[in-house]
Amino acid sequence: MSKYNTLKELVEIDSPSGYTEQACTYIFKLLKSYGYKPEYTNKGSVRCALGKNPTLAITAHTDTLGAIVSGIKSNGTLSLSLLGGLSLSSAEGEYVDVIAMSGKKISGTLLLNNPSAHANNKREDEKRTIDTMHIRLDEEVYSKKDTEKLGIRTGDIICFEPRYREYPNGFIKSRFMDNKAGCYVLFELARRLAEKKKEVPVELFFSNYEEVGHGGTSGYSATIKDLLVIDMGVLGDACEGNEVSCSICVKDSSGPYDFNFRKQLVSLADKNKIPYKLDVYPFYQSDGSAALRSGKDYRVALIGPGVAASHGVERTHKKGIEATIDLCLAYIKSM
């Protein structure tokens, strides 16, 4: 069994924003198996103290991108509304499961309207938007009434196939590395500290509404003073980050992160020879941004493994994940 089996298992549990109960249950049971006593918050997030009176919360979000049924068209296909900032151009042709309120799953595909090249010679020129695309169901449906008979209604969840692949050279290619790779970092912190039977003043926090902006606003223990956010590191032409390093975010579109907290992390990375990159993320916000906007009086820092093609077909590397784990452990040791 791969050391990264818990990452694979979490990735393969559908958890778009608003539909995270099964993923949070998996996290809860996993932490319990390590000997901890996790708790659910009222919003369904999972928090878990690794020692008494935690002053540091380390958070990652388990919710992912997805969509929701916004209507049934006259030909039986589905219109959709996005959950988070899914790239429609990268998701075109992706297989999906539509999950009815009853729990029934119906498979389908995200397609451009009038998608056949032999019937639409303008298809390559058309902009991909929720108005120009639909979900085709793998059922004999040709009318709105046919689809309604399947039990599908407005509000049903649309989950995209993650296509997880782990390679011998260390690359992991899958949707939803943002931010299930971050959740795996927290899994490993819990597991490794449990193996050493070491209690630390740290709380792990798995939020479940980050992709829609309010995941990190509430639910932390009253003793928390600092928040270390583990989320994907941005890769791009204007960024220094890569997949084999831990990215340390200096500033994102919500503003700068705490200077002294960041300085501590950089110093520890240098001292412990942990590969890292410093970056400004131009189009990005995190659970730390949400916590600060909600009025939390925390010092906040943001780090994470570099993830390529964010909100598309993502890829990261075990080296970047391990560097992030190492930096977290170094910081915990310094407390």
N, C-alpha and C positions, 0 to 999 in steps of 0.2 A: 504494500500500500504506500502511495506517495505521501511524503511529509506534508504535502499541500492538499491532502484529501479534504480537509475541512473547508478550504477555499472553494474547491470544486463543488462540494455538496451545497455550500451556501449559494454559489452562483446559480446552481440549477434549481433553486427554489424561487419561483416567481415572486417579486416584491416591488412592483412599481409603487410610487407614492400613493398612500391610501389603501394599499393592499399588502401590508407587511406582516400580518399576524403570524403566518406560517414561518417566515424567516426569523422573526423575533422569538418564536417558540423554539426553533432550532438553537438559536444563540443561548437562550435561557437554559435549555437542557445540557448544552455543551459546557457552559460555565459551571453548572451544578455537578457535572461529571468530574470536573477538576477539583471539587471540594469546596466551592464557593457557595454563597447564598445570594444569588441575583434577585432583583425585584423588578416588577413592571411599574412604570409610571402610569398616570391616568391616561396619557395619550398613547400608551402602548409601547413606548421606548423601553429598553432594558438598561438598568444600571446595576453595577456590581462593585462593592467595596472590596479591595484587596488588603485592607487593614482598617484599624479603628480611626475614626475622625479624619477622613480623607481631605486633604487640602488641594490636591491636584486632580482634576478630571481629565482623562484622555478619551477623546470622543472620535467616533467614526460613524458614518451613516449607512444604514442597511437598505434604505429605499433607493430605487433605481428609476430610470426613465421608462416610460410606457405610454399608454393612451387609454381612452375611455370611449365607449360608444356614445355618440352624440345624436344618433338618429338612424332610422332604417330607410333606405331609399326605395323607390317604387320597383326597382328591379331585384330587390332582395339583398343588395350589398349594403355595407355599413359605412356611415360617415363617422368621423372620429374627432376627438379633441385631445390634444397632447397633455401628458403629465410630465412636466419638465421640458427641457430644451432638446428633445430628440432631433437629430439631423435626418430629415425626411429623404434627402438624396441618398444617404448611406443606407437607409432602412428600406428603400424601395426593393421589392421582391423578397423581403424577409418573411419567414414563416412566423405565424403568431398563434396563440391560443386565446380565444374569447371565453371568459369565465362568467357564466350567468350567476345570478344571485343564488340559485339553487346549488351551485358548486359544479354544475355540468360544464365540461370543457368542449369547445367546438373549434377545430383547427381552421386556419385561413391564411391569407397572404395579403400583405400591403402592396397595392398596385396603383399605377396611374390610371385615371379614367380613360376608357377606350385605349387599352394598353397594347393591342396587337399591332406590330409593325406593318402587317399586311392590310390593315384597315385604317391606319392613322400614320401617314407619312410626315406628320408634324410633331410626333411624340418626343423627339429629341430636343425640340425647341421649347417645349412647355415647361413652365416653372413648377417645381414640386411644392405644393402647399396642401393644407388639409382640405381646401376647396377643390383641388384638382386630383385628389387621391381617394381611395376607398379600401375597405377590407372585403376581399372576396372569400366567401365561406366555402369550405369543402363539403357542401351538402347540396342536395337537389332543391335549390331555392331560386325562384324566378320572379317573385313578387314580395312585397312587404308582408303580406299575410303568411306566405310560406316561411319567412324568417321568424315571424312572431310565434309560429307554431313550435319552433325549436326552443322557445322560452327565452329568447334574447330580447333585452329591453335597453332603453337608454340608461346609461350609468354602469353597464357591465364593463368589466376590466379587460383591457387588451394587453397581453404579455408577449414580448418579443423573444424569440429563441436566442439564447446567449452564445451558443456554439463554442463552448470552452475547449481549448486545446493547450496542452502542456507539453513542451518540447525538451529533449535531452540537453540542449544547449542553454537552458534556463529561461527561455522566453515563454510567456503565457499570453495567449491570444484569445480574447473573449470580449463580448459586450459586458458592461457593468463592472469592469475593473475600477471604475468610478462608482461606488467606492467600496466594493467588496474586498478589494486588495487591502484597503485600510482596515476593514473589519478583521481580516486575517491577521494583521499586525497586532490587534488587540487580543485575538485568540492566543497568539504565541506569547504575548506578555503574560497572560493569565496562566498558560500552561507551564512556562518556564519558571515563573515565580512559585507556582504550586509545587513543582518538582523539588525546588530548593527549600520548600516549607518556609518561605520568607514573607512576612507581612510588611506591607508598605502603605504609607498614607495616600493611597491612590484609589480613585474610582474610575472604572471603565464605564463609558456611556455610549450606547448604541442608539442613535437618533433615527427617526423613521419618517421625517418630512423635510429633509434637507433640500431635495430637488425642487421643492415648491416654496422654500424660503423661511420656514418657521421651525425646522427640526431642532435647532439648538437653543431655543428661547427659554425652555423651562425643564424642570424635572431633576435638576442636580441636587445633591445633598447640600444642606445649609452651611456646612463647614468649608465648602470649596472656595478657594481664592484664585487659583490659576487654571486656565483651560488650554490644553495642548490638543489641537485639532489635527487628526490624521486624515488627509484627503489627497486626491491625486495631484501629482506635480505636473504642471503644464509644460508640454513640449511644443515648440513652434519656432518660426524663423527669428522672432524677436526675443527668444528665451534661451538661457544657457543650459537648462535641464536636459537630462537624458534618462533612459530607462534603467540604467545600471547604477544610478546614484539616488540619494535621498535629496529631494528638493526642499529648500527652506524658503518660504515665501516672505519677502520683505514687505510687500504691499500688494493688495488687489484692488478691485474697483470700489470696494467699500472703505478703503483707506489703509494706512500703515498698521502693521501688527506691532506689539509691544517691543520696543528697542532692546531693553535690558534682557527680556526673556529670549529674544532672538540671539543676542550677543552670547548668552550662556550656552545656547545650543551650538552655535558656531565654534565656540571655544572647546566644547566637549568633542565635537566632530574632529577638530584639528588634533586635539590631544590623543584621541583614540584612533586616529587615522581612518575615520569613517568617510567614505566618498560622499560628497554633497555638492550641491550647486545652489547659489543664491539667485532669486529671480523676482521680478515684478510681473504679476499676472494681469493683463489689461482688461480681460472680460471674465470676471470670476468673483464669486462670493462664497462664503463657507458658513458652517454652523457657528464659527467664531464671530463672523459678521452679524449673524442673527442674534447671538447672545449679547453682543455689545449694543445693538439697536434696541434690544428689549430692556436695557438698563442694567445689565449685570455688571457689577464692579469687579471684573476679573482682569488679570493680565492674560493676554491671548497670544498664542503663537500657532503657526500653521506649517506642518511638514508633511511629506508623503513621497512614495515612490513615483518616479516619472511615468506617465501614461501617455502613449502616443494616440493620436486621432480621437481625442476626447469627444464624447457624445456620439461617436460613430462606431466603427469596428475597432475596438481598443486593443492595445498591447502594452504589456509591461515585462519586467524581467525579475527573476528571483534575487538578483544582486541588489536591485533597488529596494525590494521589499525587505531583504535582510539588513540593508543599511539603515532603513527606517526603524526596524526593530532594535538594532544596536544603539541607535541614537536615543530612543526612548529609554532603554535600559540604563544607558550611561547617565541620562538625566535623573532617572529615579534613584540611582546609586548616589548621585550628588546631593540629593535632598537632605 
